[in-house]
Amino acid sequence: MGDTLAGERLVRRIERVGAILLAAATLGAWVLYDARMALGVFLGGVIVILSFQVLKWQLRRAFLVPGRIPGKAGLFASYYLRFLATLFLVFVVMYYGWANPIAFVVGLSVVVLSIFLVGGLELLVLLAKKGES
Protein backbone atom coordinates (compact mmCIF):
# COMPACT_ATOMS: atom_id res chain seq x y z
CA MET A 1 0.00 0.00 0.00
CA GLY A 2 2.87 2.38 0.75
CA ASP A 3 4.31 1.87 -2.73
CA THR A 4 0.97 2.82 -4.27
CA LEU A 5 0.81 6.05 -2.29
CA ALA A 6 4.41 6.88 -3.17
CA GLY A 7 3.64 6.20 -6.84
CA GLU A 8 0.58 8.48 -6.68
CA ARG A 9 2.66 11.26 -5.16
CA LEU A 10 5.27 10.78 -7.87
CA VAL A 11 2.65 11.03 -10.63
CA ARG A 12 1.15 14.16 -9.03
CA ARG A 13 4.63 15.68 -8.85
CA ILE A 14 5.18 14.91 -12.55
CA GLU A 15 1.84 16.57 -13.34
CA ARG A 16 2.71 19.68 -11.30
CA VAL A 17 6.17 20.00 -12.85
CA GLY A 18 4.62 19.55 -16.30
CA ALA A 19 2.10 22.33 -15.66
CA ILE A 20 4.83 24.63 -14.36
CA LEU A 21 7.05 23.87 -17.36
CA LEU A 22 4.16 24.49 -19.76
CA ALA A 23 3.36 27.84 -18.14
CA ALA A 24 7.03 28.89 -18.10
CA ALA A 25 7.68 27.78 -21.68
CA THR A 26 4.53 29.49 -22.96
CA LEU A 27 5.35 32.72 -21.15
CA GLY A 28 8.98 32.52 -22.28
CA ALA A 29 7.96 32.00 -25.91
CA TRP A 30 5.59 34.94 -25.69
CA VAL A 31 8.20 37.25 -24.16
CA LEU A 32 11.14 36.14 -26.32
CA TYR A 33 9.31 35.58 -29.61
CA ASP A 34 5.65 36.27 -30.30
CA ALA A 35 2.10 35.11 -29.64
CA ARG A 36 2.17 32.48 -32.43
CA MET A 37 5.20 30.77 -30.85
CA ALA A 38 3.52 30.90 -27.44
CA LEU A 39 0.35 29.40 -28.94
CA GLY A 40 2.41 26.58 -30.46
CA VAL A 41 4.04 25.75 -27.13
CA PHE A 42 0.69 25.96 -25.36
CA LEU A 43 -1.18 23.76 -27.85
CA GLY A 44 1.55 21.11 -27.82
CA GLY A 45 1.65 21.10 -24.04
CA VAL A 46 -2.12 20.87 -23.67
CA ILE A 47 -2.33 17.97 -26.13
CA VAL A 48 0.40 15.97 -24.41
CA ILE A 49 -0.89 16.70 -20.90
CA LEU A 50 -4.40 15.59 -21.92
CA SER A 51 -2.95 12.44 -23.45
CA PHE A 52 -1.03 11.75 -20.22
CA GLN A 53 -4.19 12.25 -18.15
CA VAL A 54 -6.15 9.84 -20.35
CA LEU A 55 -3.33 7.28 -20.12
CA LYS A 56 -3.33 7.61 -16.33
CA TRP A 57 -7.12 7.11 -16.28
CA GLN A 58 -6.86 4.07 -18.58
CA LEU A 59 -4.19 2.39 -16.47
CA ARG A 60 -5.99 3.14 -13.23
CA ARG A 61 -9.20 1.64 -14.61
CA ALA A 62 -7.38 -1.41 -15.98
CA PHE A 63 -5.61 -2.20 -12.71
CA LEU A 64 -8.29 -0.98 -10.29
CA VAL A 65 -9.23 -4.42 -8.98
CA PRO A 66 -6.23 -6.15 -7.38
CA GLY A 67 -5.70 -9.69 -8.57
CA ARG A 68 -7.74 -9.18 -11.76
CA ILE A 69 -5.72 -9.27 -14.94
CA PRO A 70 -7.04 -6.82 -17.53
CA GLY A 71 -7.94 -8.14 -20.97
CA LYS A 72 -5.18 -7.56 -23.51
CA ALA A 73 -7.53 -6.72 -26.37
CA GLY A 74 -9.42 -4.03 -24.47
CA LEU A 75 -6.26 -2.53 -23.00
CA PHE A 76 -4.48 -2.37 -26.35
CA ALA A 77 -7.57 -1.06 -28.15
CA SER A 78 -8.05 1.79 -25.67
CA TYR A 79 -4.33 2.55 -25.69
CA TYR A 80 -4.20 2.80 -29.48
CA LEU A 81 -7.43 4.76 -29.62
CA ARG A 82 -5.86 7.35 -27.30
CA PHE A 83 -2.71 7.31 -29.43
CA LEU A 84 -4.69 7.83 -32.65
CA ALA A 85 -6.70 10.65 -31.07
CA THR A 86 -3.44 12.34 -30.07
CA LEU A 87 -2.06 11.90 -33.57
CA PHE A 88 -5.25 13.36 -35.03
CA LEU A 89 -4.97 16.45 -32.81
CA VAL A 90 -1.32 16.90 -33.81
CA PHE A 91 -2.29 16.53 -37.48
CA VAL A 92 -5.09 19.10 -37.18
CA VAL A 93 -2.83 21.66 -35.50
CA MET A 94 -0.10 21.20 -38.10
CA TYR A 95 -2.45 20.97 -41.12
CA TYR A 96 -4.22 24.23 -40.31
CA GLY A 97 -0.96 25.94 -39.36
CA TRP A 98 -2.16 27.01 -35.93
CA ALA A 99 1.31 26.63 -34.45
CA ASN A 100 4.94 27.04 -35.32
CA PRO A 101 6.32 23.47 -35.71
CA ILE A 102 9.37 24.04 -33.48
CA ALA A 103 7.29 25.63 -30.73
CA PHE A 104 4.74 22.84 -31.06
CA VAL A 105 7.42 20.19 -30.55
CA VAL A 106 8.67 22.07 -27.49
CA GLY A 107 5.14 21.95 -26.08
CA LEU A 108 4.81 18.26 -26.92
CA SER A 109 7.98 17.53 -24.93
CA VAL A 110 6.66 18.99 -21.66
CA VAL A 111 5.61 15.69 -20.08
CA VAL A 112 8.81 13.89 -21.09
CA LEU A 113 10.90 16.72 -19.68
CA SER A 114 8.93 16.72 -16.44
CA ILE A 115 9.43 12.95 -16.10
CA PHE A 116 13.18 13.41 -16.58
CA LEU A 117 13.32 16.26 -14.06
CA VAL A 118 11.31 14.45 -11.39
CA GLY A 119 13.18 11.19 -12.02
CA GLY A 120 16.54 12.96 -11.83
CA LEU A 121 15.56 14.61 -8.56
CA GLU A 122 14.45 11.25 -7.16
CA LEU A 123 17.78 9.75 -8.21
CA LEU A 124 19.70 12.54 -6.48
CA VAL A 125 17.65 12.04 -3.30
CA LEU A 126 18.32 8.28 -3.35
CA LEU A 127 22.04 8.83 -3.91
CA ALA A 128 22.15 11.35 -1.07
CA LYS A 129 20.37 8.90 1.28
CA LYS A 130 22.77 6.13 0.23
CA GLY A 131 25.74 8.38 0.99
CA GLU A 132 24.41 9.14 4.48
CA SER A 133 24.09 5.45 5.40
C-alpha positions in Angstrom: 0.0 0.0 0.0 2.9 2.4 0.7 4.3 1.9 -2.7 1.0 2.8 -4.3 0.8 6.0 -2.3 4.4 6.9 -3.2 3.6 6.2 -6.8 0.6 8.5 -6.7 2.7 11.3 -5.2 5.3 10.8 -7.9 2.6 11.0 -10.6 1.2 14.2 -9.0 4.6 15.7 -8.9 5.2 14.9 -12.5 1.8 16.6 -13.3 2.7 19.7 -11.3 6.2 20.0 -12.8 4.6 19.5 -16.3 2.1 22.3 -15.7 4.8 24.6 -14.4 7.1 23.9 -17.4 4.2 24.5 -19.8 3.4 27.8 -18.1 7.0 28.9 -18.1 7.7 27.8 -21.7 4.5 29.5 -23.0 5.3 32.7 -21.1 9.0 32.5 -22.3 8.0 32.0 -25.9 5.6 34.9 -25.7 8.2 37.2 -24.2 11.1 36.1 -26.3 9.3 35.6 -29.6 5.6 36.3 -30.3 2.1 35.1 -29.6 2.2 32.5 -32.4 5.2 30.8 -30.8 3.5 30.9 -27.4 0.4 29.4 -28.9 2.4 26.6 -30.5 4.0 25.7 -27.1 0.7 26.0 -25.4 -1.2 23.8 -27.9 1.5 21.1 -27.8 1.6 21.1 -24.0 -2.1 20.9 -23.7 -2.3 18.0 -26.1 0.4 16.0 -24.4 -0.9 16.7 -20.9 -4.4 15.6 -21.9 -2.9 12.4 -23.5 -1.0 11.8 -20.2 -4.2 12.2 -18.2 -6.2 9.8 -20.4 -3.3 7.3 -20.1 -3.3 7.6 -16.3 -7.1 7.1 -16.3 -6.9 4.1 -18.6 -4.2 2.4 -16.5 -6.0 3.1 -13.2 -9.2 1.6 -14.6 -7.4 -1.4 -16.0 -5.6 -2.2 -12.7 -8.3 -1.0 -10.3 -9.2 -4.4 -9.0 -6.2 -6.2 -7.4 -5.7 -9.7 -8.6 -7.7 -9.2 -11.8 -5.7 -9.3 -14.9 -7.0 -6.8 -17.5 -7.9 -8.1 -21.0 -5.2 -7.6 -23.5 -7.5 -6.7 -26.4 -9.4 -4.0 -24.5 -6.3 -2.5 -23.0 -4.5 -2.4 -26.4 -7.6 -1.1 -28.1 -8.1 1.8 -25.7 -4.3 2.5 -25.7 -4.2 2.8 -29.5 -7.4 4.8 -29.6 -5.9 7.3 -27.3 -2.7 7.3 -29.4 -4.7 7.8 -32.6 -6.7 10.6 -31.1 -3.4 12.3 -30.1 -2.1 11.9 -33.6 -5.3 13.4 -35.0 -5.0 16.4 -32.8 -1.3 16.9 -33.8 -2.3 16.5 -37.5 -5.1 19.1 -37.2 -2.8 21.7 -35.5 -0.1 21.2 -38.1 -2.5 21.0 -41.1 -4.2 24.2 -40.3 -1.0 25.9 -39.4 -2.2 27.0 -35.9 1.3 26.6 -34.5 4.9 27.0 -35.3 6.3 23.5 -35.7 9.4 24.0 -33.5 7.3 25.6 -30.7 4.7 22.8 -31.1 7.4 20.2 -30.5 8.7 22.1 -27.5 5.1 21.9 -26.1 4.8 18.3 -26.9 8.0 17.5 -24.9 6.7 19.0 -21.7 5.6 15.7 -20.1 8.8 13.9 -21.1 10.9 16.7 -19.7 8.9 16.7 -16.4 9.4 12.9 -16.1 13.2 13.4 -16.6 13.3 16.3 -14.1 11.3 14.5 -11.4 13.2 11.2 -12.0 16.5 13.0 -11.8 15.6 14.6 -8.6 14.5 11.2 -7.2 17.8 9.8 -8.2 19.7 12.5 -6.5 17.7 12.0 -3.3 18.3 8.3 -3.4 22.0 8.8 -3.9 22.1 11.4 -1.1 20.4 8.9 1.3 22.8 6.1 0.2 25.7 8.4 1.0 24.4 9.1 4.5 24.1 5.4 5.4 
